[in-house]
């Protein structure tokens, strides 16, 4: 407990926000695992990329992750998908 009413309120707000952010990050992790599995299996690259970008953009918009991290992860996702396509074309 804080030393004042405003400190108590701040503590309550921090707990609420932490709970909400935890849920947002967990949802992002679930989505990214699905996307990574799709990349490995090679199913529908456009839909895979779109789903991954959408999940990352949503997490960045909700401030669950920083915007620059979302951008970096989107670039890496596109690179992984292109490498997977190139590997499939060679075979």
N, C-alpha and C positions, 0 to 999 in steps of 0.2 A: 504494500500500500504506500501511496505517496504521502508527502507531507502536507498537501493541500488538495482542495477539490479539483483544481485544474490538472494536477499531477495524476489524480485518480482517473479523471476522464481520459487523459492522454494514454494511460496504461490500458484502459478498456479499448480505446481506438486502435492502439498498436496490436492488441490481441486479435481484434476483428480483422484487421488488414493482413496480419500474418496468416491467419486461417484462410482468408480468401486467396492470397498469393500462393499459398501451398497448394490449394486446389487447382489453380491455374497452371502452376508448374507441373503438377502431376498429369493433368490433361495433356499438356504439351509433350511430356515424355511418352505417354501412351500413343499419341498420334505419330511421333517421330519413330517409335519402334515399328508401327505399322508401315510407315513409309520406307524405312530401312529394309524391312522384310520384302516389300514390293520391289525394291531396287534389286535385291539379291535374286528374287525369282524372275524378274524381268517382265512383270505384268504391267501393261498399259502405262508407258512412261509419262505421257501428258497428264493423265489423271493423278499419277503418283506425285509428280512435281507440283501440280496445282494443290493437292491436299497438303503437302509439306509446307509450301509457301503460305497457304491460308492459316495453318496452325501457328507458324512462326509469327506471321503478321498479327494474328489475334493476341498472342502472348505479349508481343511488344506493345500493342495498343493498350493492353490492360496493365502495363508496367510490371508484368511478371518477370520479364527479362529486358535488358537494355536494347534499344533499337539497333545499335551497332552489332551486338551479338547476333541478333536475328538476321541482319544483313550478311554477316560472315557465315552463319550456318546455312543460309539460302545458297550462297555461292558454293559452299562445300557440297551441298546436296545436289546441285546442278552438275558439278564436276563428277561426283560419284555416279550419277545417272548416265552422263556422257561416257564415262569409262566403262560402265557396264554394257552400254549399247555397242561401243567399239569392240569390247571383248566378245560379245555375242556375234558381231559381224565377222570377226576373224575365224570363229569356229565354224 
